[in-house]
Amino acid sequence: VLRGVSHKREAFQRWQALAVDMESLGAARAASDAGASWQVVRGITDPAHMAMPLDFNLYMKDGRIQVPRILIAALSSPPRLLGLARLGRHSAAAARALADFAERWAVRGSAGR
């Protein structure tokens, strides 16, 4: 996870990365191994100018986020709590954008059948 704005800026400067998607790597490898083509569409919840409110890497155990620990950390710091609320709003907006895209894609795809 690229937590800070400086890490995001470094990814852009080093690789001209407009976005970073680490979660789709497994699907990409599986598709490639199977000789299948694939596409991914992602919503961006934390734009380049926004730092993550917490280092979520610190709240992982066995590949899962430990939500109770995140809540305790957020409740112990008003700025973190506000940052999580902002991240939640961004996540909701990204989910709406993905749903809109999926609907347009499905309508366009079904029209060609």
TIVO-2410 file (N, C-alpha, C; in nm, 3 decimals):
# residues 113
REC num residu      c1      c2      c3 atome chaine
REC   1      V   0.085  -0.117   0.000     N      A
REC   1      V   0.000   0.000   0.000    CA      A
REC   1      V   0.089   0.123   0.000     C      A
REC   2      L   0.063   0.211  -0.095     N      A
REC   2      L   0.135   0.338  -0.098    CA      A
REC   2      L   0.062   0.433  -0.004     C      A
REC   3      R   0.114   0.449   0.116     N      A
REC   3      R   0.041   0.522   0.219    CA      A
REC   3      R   0.046   0.673   0.200     C      A
REC   4      G   0.163   0.724   0.175     N      A
REC   4      G   0.178   0.869   0.176    CA      A
REC   4      G   0.180   0.932   0.039     C      A
REC   5      V   0.157   1.060   0.037     N      A
REC   5      V   0.160   1.136  -0.087    CA      A
REC   5      V   0.299   1.126  -0.150     C      A
REC   6      S   0.403   1.127  -0.067     N      A
REC   6      S   0.540   1.119  -0.121    CA      A
REC   6      S   0.564   0.986  -0.190     C      A
REC   7      H   0.507   0.876  -0.138     N      A
REC   7      H   0.521   0.745  -0.202    CA      A
REC   7      H   0.449   0.743  -0.337     C      A
REC   8      K   0.333   0.805  -0.343     N      A
REC   8      K   0.258   0.813  -0.468    CA      A
REC   8      K   0.333   0.898  -0.570     C      A
REC   9      R   0.388   1.009  -0.524     N      A
REC   9      R   0.466   1.096  -0.614    CA      A
REC   9      R   0.587   1.021  -0.666     C      A
REC  10      E   0.653   0.943  -0.581     N      A
REC  10      E   0.770   0.866  -0.624    CA      A
REC  10      E   0.731   0.762  -0.729     C      A
REC  11      A   0.617   0.695  -0.710     N      A
REC  11      A   0.571   0.595  -0.809    CA      A
REC  11      A   0.544   0.663  -0.943     C      A
REC  12      F   0.489   0.782  -0.939     N      A
REC  12      F   0.464   0.855  -1.065    CA      A
REC  12      F   0.597   0.893  -1.131     C      A
REC  13      Q   0.688   0.948  -1.053     N      A
REC  13      Q   0.815   0.993  -1.111    CA      A
REC  13      Q   0.897   0.875  -1.164     C      A
REC  14      R   0.893   0.765  -1.092     N      A
REC  14      R   0.975   0.650  -1.132    CA      A
REC  14      R   0.916   0.574  -1.251     C      A
REC  15      W   0.783   0.554  -1.250     N      A
REC  15      W   0.720   0.470  -1.352    CA      A
REC  15      W   0.612   0.541  -1.432     C      A
REC  16      Q   0.591   0.672  -1.409     N      A
REC  16      Q   0.483   0.747  -1.471    CA      A
REC  16      Q   0.348   0.682  -1.439     C      A
REC  17      A   0.338   0.626  -1.320     N      A
REC  17      A   0.217   0.555  -1.277    CA      A
REC  17      A   0.106   0.656  -1.247     C      A
REC  18      L  -0.005   0.642  -1.317     N      A
REC  18      L  -0.122   0.725  -1.290    CA      A
REC  18      L  -0.205   0.664  -1.178     C      A
REC  19      A  -0.192   0.533  -1.160     N      A
REC  19      A  -0.261   0.462  -1.053    CA      A
REC  19      A  -0.180   0.336  -1.023     C      A
REC  20      V  -0.198   0.285  -0.902     N      A
REC  20      V  -0.130   0.163  -0.861    CA      A
REC  20      V  -0.235   0.062  -0.821     C      A
REC  21      D  -0.225  -0.057  -0.880     N      A
REC  21      D  -0.319  -0.164  -0.852    CA      A
REC  21      D  -0.239  -0.288  -0.816     C      A
REC  22      M  -0.235  -0.319  -0.688     N      A
REC  22      M  -0.159  -0.436  -0.644    CA      A
REC  22      M  -0.248  -0.559  -0.631     C      A
REC  23      E  -0.375  -0.538  -0.610     N      A
REC  23      E  -0.465  -0.649  -0.581    CA      A
REC  23      E  -0.495  -0.737  -0.701     C      A
REC  24      S  -0.486  -0.684  -0.821     N      A
REC  24      S  -0.522  -0.761  -0.940    CA      A
REC  24      S  -0.409  -0.848  -0.992     C      A
REC  25      L  -0.294  -0.842  -0.932     N      A
REC  25      L  -0.180  -0.917  -0.980    CA      A
REC  25      L  -0.207  -1.068  -0.985     C      A
REC  26      G  -0.271  -1.121  -0.883     N      A
REC  26      G  -0.301  -1.264  -0.882    CA      A
REC  26      G  -0.390  -1.305  -0.998     C      A
REC  27      A  -0.491  -1.226  -1.027     N      A
REC  27      A  -0.580  -1.255  -1.140    CA      A
REC  27      A  -0.504  -1.245  -1.272     C      A
REC  28      A  -0.417  -1.147  -1.283     N      A
REC  28      A  -0.338  -1.129  -1.405    CA      A
REC  28      A  -0.247  -1.249  -1.428     C      A
REC  29      R  -0.183  -1.295  -1.322     N      A
REC  29      R  -0.094  -1.411  -1.335    CA      A
REC  29      R  -0.173  -1.536  -1.374     C      A
REC  30      A  -0.286  -1.559  -1.308     N      A
REC  30      A  -0.367  -1.677  -1.337    CA      A
REC  30      A  -0.416  -1.675  -1.482     C      A
REC  31      A  -0.461  -1.560  -1.527     N      A
REC  31      A  -0.508  -1.548  -1.666    CA      A
REC  31      A  -0.393  -1.571  -1.764     C      A
REC  32      S  -0.279  -1.512  -1.734     N      A
REC  32      S  -0.163  -1.529  -1.821    CA      A
REC  32      S  -0.120  -1.675  -1.826     C      A
REC  33      D  -0.115  -1.740  -1.711     N      A
REC  33      D  -0.076  -1.881  -1.705    CA      A
REC  33      D  -0.173  -1.968  -1.785     C      A
REC  34      A  -0.300  -1.929  -1.787     N      A
REC  34      A  -0.402  -2.007  -1.860    CA      A
REC  34      A  -0.412  -1.964  -2.006     C      A
REC  35      G  -0.335  -1.864  -2.047     N      A
REC  35      G  -0.341  -1.816  -2.184    CA      A
REC  35      G  -0.468  -1.740  -2.214     C      A
REC  36      A  -0.533  -1.689  -2.112     N      A
REC  36      A  -0.660  -1.617  -2.128    CA      A
REC  36      A  -0.635  -1.466  -2.129     C      A
REC  37      S  -0.713  -1.395  -2.208     N      A
REC  37      S  -0.708  -1.249  -2.203    CA      A
REC  37      S  -0.794  -1.203  -2.085     C      A
REC  38      W  -0.766  -1.087  -2.037     N      A
REC  38      W  -0.841  -1.037  -1.922    CA      A
REC  38      W  -0.831  -0.886  -1.918     C      A
REC  39      Q  -0.922  -0.827  -1.846     N      A
REC  39      Q  -0.923  -0.682  -1.823    CA      A
REC  39      Q  -0.960  -0.658  -1.679     C      A
REC  40      V  -0.919  -0.546  -1.629     N      A
REC  40      V  -0.959  -0.507  -1.494    CA      A
REC  40      V  -1.002  -0.361  -1.497     C      A
REC  41      V  -1.106  -0.330  -1.425     N      A
REC  41      V  -1.153  -0.193  -1.408    CA      A
REC  41      V  -1.155  -0.168  -1.258     C      A
REC  42      R  -1.091  -0.063  -1.216     N      A
REC  42      R  -1.080  -0.036  -1.073    CA      A
REC  42      R  -1.131   0.103  -1.041     C      A
REC  43      G  -1.181   0.119  -0.922     N      A
REC  43      G  -1.217   0.250  -0.870    CA      A
REC  43      G  -1.104   0.298  -0.781     C      A
REC  44      I  -1.073   0.424  -0.787     N      A
REC  44      I  -0.964   0.479  -0.706    CA      A
REC  44      I  -1.024   0.552  -0.587     C      A
REC  45      T  -0.985   0.506  -0.468     N      A
REC  45      T  -1.040   0.564  -0.346    CA      A
REC  45      T  -0.947   0.668  -0.284     C      A
REC  46      D  -0.820   0.661  -0.316     N      A
REC  46      D  -0.725   0.755  -0.256    CA      A
REC  46      D  -0.641   0.818  -0.366     C      A
REC  47      P  -0.686   0.935  -0.415     N      A
REC  47      P  -0.612   1.003  -0.520    CA      A
REC  47      P  -0.471   1.042  -0.474     C      A
REC  48      A  -0.389   1.080  -0.569     N      A
REC  48      A  -0.247   1.105  -0.542    CA      A
REC  48      A  -0.224   1.210  -0.433     C      A
REC  49      H  -0.312   1.308  -0.421     N      A
REC  49      H  -0.291   1.414  -0.323    CA      A
REC  49      H  -0.336   1.375  -0.182     C      A
REC  50      M  -0.394   1.256  -0.167     N      A
REC  50      M  -0.451   1.216  -0.038    CA      A
REC  50      M  -0.364   1.109   0.029     C      A
REC  51      A  -0.320   1.136   0.148     N      A
REC  51      A  -0.247   1.037   0.226    CA      A
REC  51      A  -0.348   0.944   0.295     C      A
REC  52      M  -0.310   0.819   0.310     N      A
REC  52      M  -0.397   0.725   0.382    CA      A
REC  52      M  -0.398   0.765   0.529     C      A
REC  53      P  -0.513   0.753   0.596     N      A
REC  53      P  -0.521   0.795   0.736    CA      A
REC  53      P  -0.444   0.703   0.830     C      A
REC  54      L  -0.424   0.580   0.790     N      A
REC  54      L  -0.350   0.481   0.869    CA      A
REC  54      L  -0.263   0.400   0.776     C      A
REC  55      D  -0.158   0.342   0.830     N      A
REC  55      D  -0.079   0.246   0.754    CA      A
REC  55      D  -0.147   0.110   0.772     C      A
REC  56      F  -0.233   0.076   0.676     N      A
REC  56      F  -0.312  -0.046   0.687    CA      A
REC  56      F  -0.226  -0.172   0.689     C      A
REC  57      N  -0.102  -0.162   0.642     N      A
REC  57      N  -0.011  -0.276   0.648    CA      A
REC  57      N   0.014  -0.320   0.792     C      A
REC  58      L   0.005  -0.225   0.885     N      A
REC  58      L   0.028  -0.256   1.026    CA      A
REC  58      L  -0.090  -0.330   1.090     C      A
REC  59      Y  -0.202  -0.334   1.022     N      A
REC  59      Y  -0.325  -0.393   1.077    CA      A
REC  59      Y  -0.366  -0.517   0.999     C      A
REC  60      M  -0.268  -0.585   0.944     N      A
REC  60      M  -0.293  -0.709   0.869    CA      A
REC  60      M  -0.244  -0.827   0.951     C      A
REC  61      K  -0.318  -0.935   0.942     N      A
REC  61      K  -0.275  -1.061   1.003    CA      A
REC  61      K  -0.326  -1.173   0.914     C      A
REC  62      D  -0.235  -1.257   0.869     N      A
REC  62      D  -0.270  -1.368   0.781    CA      A
REC  62      D  -0.345  -1.320   0.657     C      A
REC  63      G  -0.303  -1.204   0.602     N      A
REC  63      G  -0.364  -1.152   0.481    CA      A
REC  63      G  -0.499  -1.086   0.500     C      A
REC  64      R  -0.540  -1.067   0.623     N      A
REC  64      R  -0.670  -1.004   0.650    CA      A
REC  64      R  -0.653  -0.879   0.734     C      A
REC  65      I  -0.736  -0.780   0.703     N      A
REC  65      I  -0.734  -0.656   0.782    CA      A
REC  65      I  -0.802  -0.681   0.916     C      A
REC  66      Q  -0.739  -0.635   1.021     N      A
REC  66      Q  -0.794  -0.649   1.155    CA      A
REC  66      Q  -0.876  -0.523   1.188     C      A
REC  67      V  -1.003  -0.529   1.156     N      A
REC  67      V  -1.092  -0.413   1.170    CA      A
REC  67      V  -1.098  -0.361   1.313     C      A
REC  68      P  -1.111  -0.446   1.416     N      A
REC  68      P  -1.116  -0.390   1.553    CA      A
REC  68      P  -0.993  -0.307   1.588     C      A
REC  69      R  -0.876  -0.349   1.545     N      A
REC  69      R  -0.755  -0.272   1.574    CA      A
REC  69      R  -0.756  -0.138   1.500     C      A
REC  70      I  -0.810  -0.137   1.379     N      A
REC  70      I  -0.820  -0.012   1.304    CA      A
REC  70      I  -0.915   0.084   1.375     C      A
REC  71      L  -1.028   0.031   1.422     N      A
REC  71      L  -1.124   0.116   1.493    CA      A
REC  71      L  -1.063   0.174   1.619     C      A
REC  72      I  -0.989   0.095   1.693     N      A
REC  72      I  -0.924   0.145   1.815    CA      A
REC  72      I  -0.824   0.255   1.778     C      A
REC  73      A  -0.745   0.234   1.675     N      A
REC  73      A  -0.648   0.335   1.632    CA      A
REC  73      A  -0.718   0.462   1.587     C      A
REC  74      A  -0.828   0.448   1.515     N      A
REC  74      A  -0.901   0.565   1.465    CA      A
REC  74      A  -0.966   0.642   1.580     C      A
REC  75      L  -1.025   0.569   1.673     N      A
REC  75      L  -1.092   0.636   1.783    CA      A
REC  75      L  -0.995   0.705   1.878     C      A
REC  76      S  -0.868   0.664   1.875     N      A
REC  76      S  -0.769   0.726   1.962    CA      A
REC  76      S  -0.711   0.854   1.902     C      A
REC  77      S  -0.750   0.886   1.779     N      A
REC  77      S  -0.695   1.004   1.712    CA      A
REC  77      S  -0.801   1.067   1.622     C      A
REC  78      P  -0.855   1.183   1.661     N      A
REC  78      P  -0.955   1.249   1.576    CA      A
REC  78      P  -0.910   1.269   1.431     C      A
REC  79      P  -0.785   1.309   1.403     N      A
REC  79      P  -0.746   1.323   1.262    CA      A
REC  79      P  -0.755   1.190   1.186     C      A
REC  80      R  -0.718   1.081   1.251     N      A
REC  80      R  -0.731   0.951   1.185    CA      A
REC  80      R  -0.876   0.918   1.159     C      A
REC  81      L  -0.961   0.945   1.256     N      A
REC  81      L  -1.104   0.917   1.241    CA      A
REC  81      L  -1.162   0.998   1.124     C      A
REC  82      L  -1.126   1.126   1.117     N      A
REC  82      L  -1.172   1.209   1.006    CA      A
REC  82      L  -1.116   1.157   0.873     C      A
REC  83      G  -0.990   1.112   0.874     N      A
REC  83      G  -0.930   1.057   0.754    CA      A
REC  83      G  -1.000   0.931   0.707     C      A
REC  84      L  -1.040   0.845   0.802     N      A
REC  84      L  -1.114   0.724   0.765    CA      A
REC  84      L  -1.252   0.760   0.709     C      A
REC  85      A  -1.315   0.862   0.767     N      A
REC  85      A  -1.445   0.906   0.715    CA      A
REC  85      A  -1.429   0.958   0.572     C      A
REC  86      R  -1.324   1.035   0.546     N      A
REC  86      R  -1.296   1.086   0.411    CA      A
REC  86      R  -1.269   0.970   0.315     C      A
REC  87      L  -1.192   0.871   0.360     N      A
REC  87      L  -1.164   0.754   0.277    CA      A
REC  87      L  -1.294   0.679   0.248     C      A
REC  88      G  -1.383   0.672   0.345     N      A
REC  88      G  -1.513   0.607   0.324    CA      A
REC  88      G  -1.595   0.679   0.217     C      A
REC  89      R  -1.594   0.812   0.220     N      A
REC  89      R  -1.666   0.888   0.118    CA      A
REC  89      R  -1.606   0.865  -0.020     C      A
REC  90      H  -1.474   0.864  -0.027     N      A
REC  90      H  -1.407   0.838  -0.155    CA      A
REC  90      H  -1.439   0.696  -0.203     C      A
REC  91      S  -1.441   0.600  -0.112     N      A
REC  91      S  -1.473   0.462  -0.149    CA      A
REC  91      S  -1.614   0.451  -0.204     C      A
REC  92      A  -1.708   0.520  -0.140     N      A
REC  92      A  -1.846   0.518  -0.188    CA      A
REC  92      A  -1.857   0.580  -0.327     C      A
REC  93      A  -1.786   0.689  -0.349     N      A
REC  93      A  -1.788   0.753  -0.482    CA      A
REC  93      A  -1.726   0.661  -0.587     C      A
REC  94      A  -1.617   0.592  -0.551     N      A
REC  94      A  -1.554   0.499  -0.645    CA      A
REC  94      A  -1.648   0.382  -0.676     C      A
REC  95      A  -1.720   0.334  -0.576     N      A
REC  95      A  -1.815   0.225  -0.598    CA      A
REC  95      A  -1.927   0.268  -0.692     C      A
REC  96      R  -1.977   0.391  -0.675     N      A
REC  96      R  -2.081   0.442  -0.765    CA      A
REC  96      R  -2.029   0.454  -0.907     C      A
REC  97      A  -1.906   0.503  -0.922     N      A
REC  97      A  -1.847   0.517  -1.056    CA      A
REC  97      A  -1.829   0.380  -1.122     C      A
REC  98      L  -1.787   0.280  -1.045     N      A
REC  98      L  -1.772   0.146  -1.100    CA      A
REC  98      L  -1.907   0.088  -1.140     C      A
REC  99      A  -2.009   0.110  -1.057     N      A
REC  99      A  -2.143   0.060  -1.090    CA      A
REC  99      A  -2.195   0.126  -1.217     C      A
REC 100      D  -2.174   0.257  -1.231     N      A
REC 100      D  -2.216   0.327  -1.353    CA      A
REC 100      D  -2.144   0.271  -1.475     C      A
REC 101      F  -2.013   0.250  -1.462     N      A
REC 101      F  -1.937   0.194  -1.572    CA      A
REC 101      F  -1.989   0.055  -1.608     C      A
REC 102      A  -2.009  -0.029  -1.507     N      A
REC 102      A  -2.055  -0.167  -1.533    CA      A
REC 102      A  -2.191  -0.167  -1.603     C      A
REC 103      E  -2.278  -0.076  -1.563     N      A
REC 103      E  -2.410  -0.069  -1.627    CA      A
REC 103      E  -2.396  -0.027  -1.773     C      A
REC 104      R  -2.315   0.075  -1.800     N      A
REC 104      R  -2.294   0.118  -1.939    CA      A
REC 104      R  -2.227   0.008  -2.022     C      A
REC 105      W  -2.131  -0.060  -1.964     N      A
REC 105      W  -2.060  -0.168  -2.032    CA      A
REC 105      W  -2.156  -0.283  -2.063     C      A
REC 106      A  -2.241  -0.318  -1.966     N      A
REC 106      A  -2.335  -0.429  -1.987    CA      A
REC 106      A  -2.437  -0.395  -2.095     C      A
REC 107      V  -2.486  -0.271  -2.095     N      A
REC 107      V  -2.584  -0.230  -2.196    CA      A
REC 107      V  -2.517  -0.230  -2.334     C      A
REC 108      R  -2.398  -0.177  -2.344     N      A
REC 108      R  -2.327  -0.175  -2.471    CA      A
REC 108      R  -2.296  -0.318  -2.517     C      A
REC 109      G  -2.256  -0.403  -2.424     N      A
REC 109      G  -2.225  -0.542  -2.458    CA      A
REC 109      G  -2.346  -0.620  -2.501     C      A
REC 110      S  -2.460  -0.598  -2.436     N      A
REC 110      S  -2.580  -0.674  -2.472    CA      A
REC 110      S  -2.641  -0.625  -2.604     C      A
REC 111      A  -2.612  -0.500  -2.639     N      A
REC 111      A  -2.663  -0.446  -2.766    CA      A
REC 111      A  -2.596  -0.512  -2.886     C      A
REC 112      G  -2.471  -0.559  -2.864     N      A
REC 112      G  -2.398  -0.620  -2.973    CA      A
REC 112      G  -2.426  -0.768  -2.990     C      A
REC 113      R  -2.509  -0.825  -2.906     N      A
REC 113      R  -2.535  -0.969  -2.911    CA      A
REC 113      R  -2.655  -1.002  -2.994     C      A
***
